[in-house]
């Protein structure tokens, strides 16, 4: 009697681990790019080594972006971006920790495009702000991918622009995110 | 029995819930831990490719053209009549180009001795942490300088040592010097960087006129080759703010190899950086701006008040094809 009851418990103990762990997808080469459009100069940079994890069951979505992996066309811009603006030695990563707020709208088992809303905390340059943005989840042949475009204001993240180049750099920066979650955990 | 199943069900559910919540936070750090660390290369050891007048470990990027205009005024102790030296200026105009991110070339022309110079700089090692751990950045500079100034006519009329000065015929090679320099630099912290520069100068040039070495008259022998110079340079910078740094540069010539009546170069400067410009303003006792002139042809001492105000302006242009 005792032995049988113990055997019955085991599945309940193991199940959560199996069940949960099968519901996470991730990528180590997601793409994040940003654009600054101003009257004098257009600046663009992209990063293709973004780490991101999506939990299909809970809708938890996280990003880790290495600042030094952003690449510019002009090498001096890259140096200034790291040294003067983002201070990548002090703040090596940008982190997003959020959630898909309308998770039931997505059917992860059927192919299609689903509009979602993501909200969470975005940390850049050591400063954390709440961010909410619409995005798209695409399911194709069982592989989940995500896309989102949003804007951030540099002043919110204490990234200061000296007066002499204030016409070269936009105050609001466009950000594009694109990830294909082809790895399962 | 039922009780046990109920308890384990509750446990299972709570475990599931807590796992779902906390696991995704851990997952990101777990991912980072398992993924390759990569090599983190140190950037911006110095703000410019020149510390003050001499080279720093920095290179310019591929396809970047750096136009540099340098001025050194007359010594400060020439007084108010000479507007503390600002009435006279010696300048160097130069163009630097980055062939790759680790190899750059440059040419320039200086007023002093009407010198033409050319050099290349190659980065051999890059300071980094992570997978490749390298404590220093190592660069090599190879430069040549040719003076083209002719002896002034009036110098022919001076006699000394019972010998009538005459201009001897000199070929291109007799006016050229070569500088080979290793630069070992390290960014110790966000603010503080230092470098050491062992330098060897092959003086191929012969003395062809007293005009060039007015202070060395007693030691001047026509047609003589100058002794080669070995110097060790030390330089550093301290960042005052994100865009302003204070720099110092000193070249010590080994006494045995130092040309007569030449002094060691000492410079103090400030770098101000805005966008694609770097503005460097400094105090120095050196007049020449090519590598050889700076290190082995400094005529004045700080102690005597022969301090010159100087400035460098650097403006970069991206001329290489964009990917």
Interface residues (C-beta under 8 A of the other chain):
Chain A: X1 X5 X8 X9 X12 X13 X15 X16 X17 X19 X20 X21 X24 X26 X28 X51 X53 X55 X57 X58 X60 X62 X64 X68 X73 X74 X75 X76 X79 X80 X82 X83 X84 X87 X89 X90 X97 X162 X164 X165 X168 X185
Chain B: X1 X4 X5 X8 X9 X11 X12 X13 X15 X16 X19 X20 X21 X23 X24 X25 X27 X28 X31 X32 X35 X40 X43 X44 X60 X61 X62 X64 X98 X101 X190 X242 X243 X273 X274 X275 X276 X316 X318 X322 X323
